[in-house]
Amino acid sequence: MQASDIAALPIRFGAALRSRRLFHPSGVMAEGILERVAPEGDGLPMQSCDILARVSKGVGLPGAAPDVAGLAWRIPPPPDLRSCGPWDVLLASTLAGSRIALAPAASWTGATFSSLMPLRYHDRLWWVRARLASGVDGPGLSLAAIEEAIATTNVTFAVDQAPSTGGFRPLARLTLRHVDPSCDDIAFDPAMHSDPEVELAPRWLGDFRRSAYRRSRQGREAE
């Protein structure tokens, strides 16, 4: 057993106790569309496509209470690379201006979502962030409010990318259009599901995240 597997064991036990995800247990699944706005060849290879996405609360605090907000989406493989599997992108709310410091968000409109780890692509590091670009009525960080917004008016996020320590610039627009609770147990995993030319960096931390997600799935018997 590798050190990363041992370190991730408490996550398996925690997920087993809750019988669901240990982190981000409460969320809203939706179908949507990713529209690339960056020039072709500029930065990460995210292309326009239909996606599945999930907005969530990290601890699962009830109602509109502040919590670590989560945003995840799954990009299907291109037609010529079906054997490679999907690409999962996971973001979480951070302190304003920070790429790595997790922080609770008081509302969806005020949250800045970050990848927390850079993505290595063609020997260059890239960060991903997202911010809500449309309105969500209702108080605080309410899942019911954002679910209602997706169902009635759609919800759009502006997705940006930044090279290493450089500044952010637009990458894509992510629009959630249809709530789909039937697939809420999809196991998003950015370490296992990635573009064949993209990986989490540094590799040792990516290995820990891979083990952590696997232990969480085992704990709730999702695999």
HELIX and SHEET records of a PDB file:
HELIX    1   1 ALA A    3  ALA A    7  1                                   5    
HELIX    2   2 LEU A    9  ARG A   18  1                                  10    
HELIX    3   3 PRO A   79  CYS A   84  5                                   6    
HELIX    4   4 LEU A  143  THR A  152  1                                  10    
HELIX    5   5 PRO A  181  CYS A  183  5                                   3    
HELIX    6   6 ARG A  203  GLY A  219  1                                  17    
SHEET    1   A10 VAL A 198  LEU A 200  0                                        
SHEET    2   A10 LEU A 119  TYR A 121 -1                                        
SHEET    3   A10 ARG A 124  LEU A 132 -1                                        
SHEET    4   A10 THR A 112  SER A 114 -1                                        
SHEET    5   A10 TRP A  87  SER A  93 -1                                        
SHEET    6   A10 ALA A  69  ILE A  75 -1                                        
SHEET    7   A10 CYS A  49  LYS A  57 -1                                        
SHEET    8   A10 SER A  26  ARG A  36 -1                                        
SHEET    9   A10 ARG A 169  VAL A 179 -1                                        
SHEET   10   A10 VAL A 155  PRO A 163 -1                                        
END                                                                             
